Structure formats: structure tokens, C-alpha cells
Amino acid sequence: MTRLLTTEFEDEDGKTRTLTHDEAIVYTTVVAGAGNETTGRLIGWLGSVLAQNPDQRQALVDDPALIPGAIEEVLRYEPPGPFIARYVTQDVEYHGRTIPEGSAMMFIVGAANRDENRYPDPDRFDVRRQVGQQLTFGLGVHYCLGAALARLEGRVALEEILRRFPRWEVDWDGAELAQTSTVRGWETLPLIIG
Ligand code: HEM
């Protein structure tokens, strides 16, 4: 935090300065918000998706080397951030249609991740799938700053969970999705360990 407040940089007007108090607060809030809720939701999805696919969970217990691929597949199958929005600053053409300047556009990551032209049998959860480049962390200049950390957190969490609790069931009557405008995941997901 001290370094964030004291480091000098050249701003967009060519002026050398440190971050203002407000800029430091906003930056910290973005990183804390973007970094916590998303990975928390990812771990929640690990709990539900693997309970729904016990054969795949057993494959991970038997061969933990499959875990990184399983994280990619859960990120594809249940993206914690299911959409990305943009404000259109100039007319732009997509698929033969012009989207006028001033429009709001919403890109549905959840749908792109289930595109059958990109992923064969997209509604099938498969920890051995070669997911490759996926859109769950966005694309381009705003690509997620924390993608590598999120993948690491997901992998470590799943390794530790499976080591202690190789089997669980969900009490679906008690499970509840969270109501948020940005991320999608479980508000509560009661598990029965056994
Ligand atoms: C599973 C976990 C995560 C998911 C699904 C996720 C998803 C995303 C997505 C889709 C974007 C692009 C948004 C856009 O283009 O408008 C983004 C940006 C960002 N993410 Fe993540 N994220 C995750 C974890 C993290 C973590 C752990 C951190 C930091 C510790 C983080 C920090 C950020 C920041 C700072 C940006 C803004 C980057 C920019 O605008 O240049 N995220 N994230």
C-alpha cells in the first residue's frame, strides 16, 4: 500500500505525480472486489458441478494432475462473470449490422462458452476437455489482471478439498444463487460430506 501511494508515474497529461487518495482507494477497491468475489464464486461452482459429476470428481481424486484442466473446464462451464458490457464510442459493424455510437453492448460469456462451433458437445462437463483460449477472463486490453492468481487459487483449493473430502453431496433444497449484478454463483451451497 505504501508503494502504491508513493510511486511516481507519468499520467495521461504528461505530468509526473503520485496517485491521488481517491485513485488509490478506487484501485484497491477494484482489485479487492474483482479478486475476491469472482474466485469465491469459482470455488462454489467447483462444489456444485463436481457433485453433479461424481465420476469426473473421482477421476480428479485418482489423478490430481487433471485438476488444472478441471479448473479450466469449470471456468468455461459456469463462468463466475457471465457477461461483459461495453459502451460503444463510435459506429461499429458486426455480422453485417451497424451498432451505433452511444449504444450499450452486452457480451454474454456464458453463451460464448457453450458455443458448439467452438466446443464440441458444449453442455457436457469434461475435465479432460482441451479448453484452450476461453473468454471467462475477457479479451484484449482489459483482460483480467488476476487470471493467473485465480487459476492458482482454484487449483490449490480443489487439491486441498479433494485430499480431505473426496466425496460430497449438495443439499439442493438449501442451495441458493446470489442476487448480484456482476457475478453469478452460490449465496449458500450446503454440502453433506461423506
Ligand atoms: C475466477 C476468477 C475471476 C474471473 C472470472 C475474472 C473475470 C474478469 C473479467 C471477465 C474481466 C474483464 C472485464 C472487462 O473486459 O470488462 C476482468 C478484469 C479484471 N480482473 Fe478479474 N476475474 C477473476 C479474478 C480476478 C482476481 C483474482 C483479480 C485480482 C486479484 C482480478 C482483477 C481484475 C482487474 C483489476 C480487472 C480489470 C483489468 C482492466 O480493466 O484492465 N480478477 N476479470
Residues whose N, C-alpha, C, O or C-beta is under 5 A from the ligand:
A	BS01	HEM	V31 A34 G35 T38 T39 L42 P80 G81 I84 A85 L135 T136 F137 G138 V141 H142 Y143 C144 L145 G146 A147 L149 A150
